Amino acid sequence: MNTCETTRWAEFEALLHQHQDRLYAMAYRLTGNPDDAQDLLQQSLIEAYTAFHRFEAGTRFDRWVYRIMYHSFLDLVRRRPRFQLLSLDAPWDDEEGNRAAHDVPDSRGGPETTLMDAILSEPLQRALDSLPPEFRAVVVLADMQELSYEEVARALGCPVGTVRSRLHRARALLRRALGGRPENVFALPALAA
């Protein structure tokens, strides 16, 4: 790296260090699981670093990365197949050409997933996962990251009226998904001591 690139990397790294927790929280809320959140965050940060020369000093770095992350998330959703059918009875060939049976992954996840579910309220995450991506992004940015409507509009590249409309519809869908009970939103499972 030359001196200019080293300085640019140092600036980017300092900003990233200040905002990494909020950026991960945003990625987690958009994707709904730690592995996809890490992938989304990594992809977003690569794109942000590549475009860092366009970042205006004095503006909000986290809002700028949110916008990049939102677009990366939409790309991910568009590329992801709706579902994949897989016969558990049909054998498959592994990388070495050996016949093998399919393993059914444990959908419960590991300790990290258990902790994140406990901290971030599993019913709320399930309700967020049920929202269309554009509604989910508005709720996460406005209600969880506490951005103003104008900041959300800038981050998503849409008018403020669209943000308000999506937020209203998303909140109604969340209320319906949570059975209209506000305690379901913030229900934290008891953690074992």
GUKOLMI-112810 format. One record per residue (C-alpha): chain; x, y, z negated. Coordinates in nm, 4 decimals, m for minus. Layout:
+--------+----------+----------+----------+
| cadena |       c1 |       c2 |       c3 |
+--------+----------+----------+----------+
|      A |        X |        Y |        Z |
...
+--------+----------+----------+----------+
***
This chain:
+--------+----------+----------+----------+
| cadena |       c1 |       c2 |       c3 |
+--------+----------+----------+----------+
|      A |   0.0000 |   0.0000 |   0.0000 |
|      A |   0.1212 |   0.3482 |   0.0740 |
|      A |   0.0880 |   0.6364 |  m0.1742 |
|      A |  m0.2430 |   0.7604 |  m0.0315 |
|      A |  m0.4000 |   0.4138 |  m0.0505 |
|      A |  m0.2648 |   0.3631 |  m0.4029 |
|      A |  m0.4187 |   0.6926 |  m0.5153 |
|      A |  m0.7476 |   0.6048 |  m0.3453 |
|      A |  m0.7513 |   0.2622 |  m0.5140 |
|      A |  m0.6749 |   0.4177 |  m0.8544 |
|      A |  m0.9651 |   0.6642 |  m0.8167 |
|      A |  m1.2023 |   0.3861 |  m0.7081 |
|      A |  m1.0880 |   0.1568 |  m0.9888 |
|      A |  m1.1357 |   0.4301 |  m1.2526 |
|      A |  m1.4909 |   0.4990 |  m1.1333 |
|      A |  m1.5673 |   0.1299 |  m1.1141 |
|      A |  m1.4423 |   0.0743 |  m1.4680 |
|      A |  m1.6806 |   0.3457 |  m1.5951 |
|      A |  m1.9867 |   0.1978 |  m1.4218 |
|      A |  m1.9241 |  m0.1773 |  m1.3937 |
|      A |  m2.1779 |  m0.2839 |  m1.6573 |
|      A |  m2.4627 |  m0.0831 |  m1.5036 |
|      A |  m2.3701 |  m0.2029 |  m1.1550 |
|      A |  m2.3765 |  m0.5666 |  m1.2688 |
|      A |  m2.7091 |  m0.5120 |  m1.4482 |
|      A |  m2.8555 |  m0.3706 |  m1.1270 |
|      A |  m2.7250 |  m0.6647 |  m0.9230 |
|      A |  m2.8587 |  m0.9126 |  m1.1802 |
|      A |  m3.2031 |  m0.7559 |  m1.1829 |
|      A |  m3.2198 |  m0.7539 |  m0.8045 |
|      A |  m3.1065 |  m1.1136 |  m0.7564 |
|      A |  m3.2340 |  m1.2801 |  m1.0725 |
|      A |  m2.9320 |  m1.4986 |  m1.1440 |
|      A |  m2.5669 |  m1.4480 |  m1.2429 |
|      A |  m2.4079 |  m1.6205 |  m0.9412 |
|      A |  m2.6028 |  m1.4209 |  m0.6827 |
|      A |  m2.5489 |  m1.1055 |  m0.8904 |
|      A |  m2.1715 |  m1.1574 |  m0.8806 |
|      A |  m2.1843 |  m1.2184 |  m0.5044 |
|      A |  m2.4007 |  m0.9110 |  m0.4451 |
|      A |  m2.1805 |  m0.6948 |  m0.6666 |
|      A |  m1.8643 |  m0.8151 |  m0.4943 |
|      A |  m2.0077 |  m0.7540 |  m0.1471 |
|      A |  m2.1315 |  m0.4095 |  m0.2497 |
|      A |  m1.7969 |  m0.3111 |  m0.3993 |
|      A |  m1.6091 |  m0.4248 |  m0.0897 |
|      A |  m1.8393 |  m0.2116 |   0.1242 |
|      A |  m1.8097 |   0.0789 |  m0.1211 |
|      A |  m1.4298 |   0.0664 |  m0.1193 |
|      A |  m1.4252 |   0.0511 |   0.2597 |
|      A |  m1.6485 |   0.3598 |   0.2716 |
|      A |  m1.4880 |   0.5349 |  m0.0277 |
|      A |  m1.3491 |   0.8086 |   0.1975 |
|      A |  m1.7133 |   0.9204 |   0.2475 |
|      A |  m1.7838 |   0.9405 |  m0.1272 |
|      A |  m1.8183 |   1.3019 |  m0.2384 |
|      A |  m1.6255 |   1.3761 |  m0.5571 |
|      A |  m1.8519 |   1.5266 |  m0.8205 |
|      A |  m2.1540 |   1.3192 |  m0.7204 |
|      A |  m2.2772 |   1.0119 |  m0.9081 |
|      A |  m2.0624 |   0.7119 |  m0.8164 |
|      A |  m2.3115 |   0.4625 |  m0.9600 |
|      A |  m2.5993 |   0.6073 |  m0.7541 |
|      A |  m2.3841 |   0.5898 |  m0.4426 |
|      A |  m2.3008 |   0.2223 |  m0.5065 |
|      A |  m2.6686 |   0.1487 |  m0.5903 |
|      A |  m2.7624 |   0.2576 |  m0.2413 |
|      A |  m2.4963 |   0.0341 |  m0.0877 |
|      A |  m2.6048 |  m0.2524 |  m0.3151 |
|      A |  m2.9700 |  m0.2098 |  m0.2225 |
|      A |  m2.8918 |  m0.2360 |   0.1476 |
|      A |  m2.6649 |  m0.5363 |   0.0870 |
|      A |  m2.9446 |  m0.6967 |  m0.1128 |
|      A |  m3.1955 |  m0.6429 |   0.1669 |
|      A |  m2.9488 |  m0.7964 |   0.4144 |
|      A |  m2.9077 |  m1.0943 |   0.1813 |
|      A |  m3.2855 |  m1.1407 |   0.1506 |
|      A |  m3.3325 |  m1.1198 |   0.5278 |
|      A |  m3.0596 |  m1.3769 |   0.5965 |
|      A |  m3.1688 |  m1.6199 |   0.3241 |
|      A |  m3.3959 |  m1.8964 |   0.4481 |
|      A |  m3.7374 |  m1.8966 |   0.2848 |
|      A |  m3.6857 |  m2.2518 |   0.1648 |
|      A |  m3.4910 |  m2.5595 |   0.2585 |
|      A |  m3.6373 |  m2.9068 |   0.2700 |
|      A |  m3.3980 |  m3.1797 |   0.1731 |
|      A |  m3.4696 |  m3.5489 |   0.1467 |
|      A |  m3.3217 |  m3.6924 |  m0.1703 |
|      A |  m3.3377 |  m4.0406 |  m0.0198 |
|      A |  m3.1361 |  m3.9632 |   0.2935 |
|      A |  m2.7596 |  m4.0041 |   0.2416 |
|      A |  m2.5194 |  m3.7413 |   0.3707 |
|      A |  m2.1548 |  m3.7286 |   0.4666 |
|      A |  m1.9194 |  m3.5285 |   0.2468 |
|      A |  m1.6119 |  m3.3375 |   0.3712 |
|      A |  m1.4065 |  m3.6581 |   0.3892 |
|      A |  m1.6715 |  m3.8447 |   0.5888 |
|      A |  m1.7819 |  m4.0653 |   0.2970 |
|      A |  m2.1494 |  m4.1477 |   0.2512 |
|      A |  m2.2918 |  m3.9988 |  m0.0677 |
|      A |  m2.6253 |  m3.9514 |  m0.2394 |
|      A |  m2.7694 |  m3.6083 |  m0.3106 |
|      A |  m2.7234 |  m3.4653 |  m0.6566 |
|      A |  m3.0106 |  m3.2662 |  m0.7953 |
|      A |  m2.8671 |  m2.9534 |  m0.9600 |
|      A |  m2.9708 |  m2.8596 |  m1.3102 |
|      A |  m3.1980 |  m2.5583 |  m1.2624 |
|      A |  m3.1579 |  m2.4536 |  m1.6239 |
|      A |  m2.8108 |  m2.3127 |  m1.5570 |
|      A |  m2.5263 |  m2.2936 |  m1.8034 |
|      A |  m2.4626 |  m2.0965 |  m2.1214 |
|      A |  m2.4169 |  m1.7707 |  m1.9302 |
|      A |  m2.7621 |  m1.8047 |  m1.7742 |
|      A |  m2.9157 |  m1.8904 |  m2.1113 |
|      A |  m2.7598 |  m1.5835 |  m2.2713 |
|      A |  m2.8607 |  m1.3521 |  m1.9859 |
|      A |  m3.2174 |  m1.4851 |  m2.0013 |
|      A |  m3.2220 |  m1.4241 |  m2.3755 |
|      A |  m3.0876 |  m1.0725 |  m2.3401 |
|      A |  m3.2831 |  m0.9693 |  m2.0330 |
|      A |  m3.6163 |  m1.1310 |  m2.1182 |
|      A |  m3.7026 |  m1.4275 |  m1.9002 |
|      A |  m4.0708 |  m1.3348 |  m1.8443 |
|      A |  m3.9714 |  m0.9928 |  m1.7149 |
|      A |  m3.7079 |  m1.1391 |  m1.4815 |
|      A |  m3.9588 |  m1.3911 |  m1.3436 |
|      A |  m4.2045 |  m1.1085 |  m1.2840 |
|      A |  m3.9325 |  m0.9003 |  m1.1142 |
|      A |  m3.8367 |  m1.1975 |  m0.8967 |
|      A |  m4.1955 |  m1.2192 |  m0.7754 |
|      A |  m4.1891 |  m0.8613 |  m0.6417 |
|      A |  m4.1011 |  m0.7801 |  m0.2802 |
|      A |  m3.7406 |  m0.6517 |  m0.2589 |
|      A |  m3.8326 |  m0.2870 |  m0.1947 |
|      A |  m4.0617 |  m0.2819 |  m0.5017 |
|      A |  m3.8056 |  m0.4608 |  m0.7180 |
|      A |  m3.5347 |  m0.2085 |  m0.6289 |
|      A |  m3.7578 |   0.0874 |  m0.7197 |
|      A |  m3.8519 |  m0.0621 |  m1.0575 |
|      A |  m3.4922 |  m0.1490 |  m1.1424 |
|      A |  m3.3618 |   0.1956 |  m1.0475 |
|      A |  m3.6431 |   0.4061 |  m1.1979 |
|      A |  m3.7499 |   0.2075 |  m1.5040 |
|      A |  m3.4382 |   0.0129 |  m1.5997 |
|      A |  m3.1540 |   0.2333 |  m1.4797 |
|      A |  m3.3580 |   0.5458 |  m1.5661 |
|      A |  m3.2924 |   0.7356 |  m1.2433 |
|      A |  m3.5206 |   1.0237 |  m1.1514 |
|      A |  m3.7579 |   0.9808 |  m0.8562 |
|      A |  m3.5322 |   1.2064 |  m0.6500 |
|      A |  m3.2244 |   0.9977 |  m0.7354 |
|      A |  m3.4084 |   0.6762 |  m0.6481 |
|      A |  m3.5201 |   0.8291 |  m0.3183 |
|      A |  m3.1610 |   0.9250 |  m0.2339 |
|      A |  m3.0296 |   0.5826 |  m0.3375 |
|      A |  m3.2851 |   0.3991 |  m0.1231 |
|      A |  m3.2947 |   0.6476 |   0.1630 |
|      A |  m3.6689 |   0.7097 |   0.1516 |
|      A |  m3.9000 |   1.0012 |   0.0600 |
|      A |  m3.9929 |   1.0701 |  m0.3043 |
|      A |  m4.3586 |   0.9986 |  m0.2196 |
|      A |  m4.2611 |   0.6504 |  m0.1042 |
|      A |  m4.0732 |   0.5938 |  m0.4316 |
|      A |  m4.3797 |   0.6969 |  m0.6329 |
|      A |  m4.6117 |   0.4803 |  m0.4262 |
|      A |  m4.3854 |   0.1746 |  m0.4488 |
|      A |  m4.3325 |   0.2271 |  m0.8200 |
|      A |  m4.7064 |   0.2500 |  m0.8839 |
|      A |  m4.7746 |  m0.0669 |  m0.6843 |
|      A |  m4.4782 |  m0.2492 |  m0.8394 |
|      A |  m4.5887 |  m0.1644 |  m1.1933 |
|      A |  m4.9386 |  m0.2906 |  m1.1157 |
|      A |  m4.7947 |  m0.6158 |  m0.9803 |
|      A |  m4.5718 |  m0.6498 |  m1.2881 |
|      A |  m4.8676 |  m0.5936 |  m1.5207 |
|      A |  m5.0606 |  m0.8624 |  m1.3362 |
|      A |  m4.7635 |  m1.1035 |  m1.3383 |
|      A |  m4.7132 |  m1.0465 |  m1.7116 |
|      A |  m5.0796 |  m1.0979 |  m1.7891 |
|      A |  m5.1283 |  m0.7330 |  m1.8871 |
|      A |  m4.9517 |  m0.7893 |  m2.2191 |
|      A |  m4.6741 |  m0.5353 |  m2.2870 |
|      A |  m4.5132 |  m0.7633 |  m2.5445 |
|      A |  m4.4310 |  m1.0042 |  m2.2595 |
|      A |  m4.2030 |  m0.7444 |  m2.1060 |
|      A |  m3.9720 |  m0.7166 |  m2.4036 |
|      A |  m4.0099 |  m1.0621 |  m2.5548 |
|      A |  m3.6582 |  m1.1685 |  m2.6462 |
|      A |  m3.6214 |  m1.5357 |  m2.7274 |
|      A |  m3.4635 |  m1.6010 |  m3.0656 |
|      A |  m3.0940 |  m1.6727 |  m3.0338 |
|      A |  m2.9517 |  m1.9582 |  m3.2373 |
|      A |  m2.7287 |  m1.8269 |  m3.5149 |
+--------+----------+----------+----------+
***
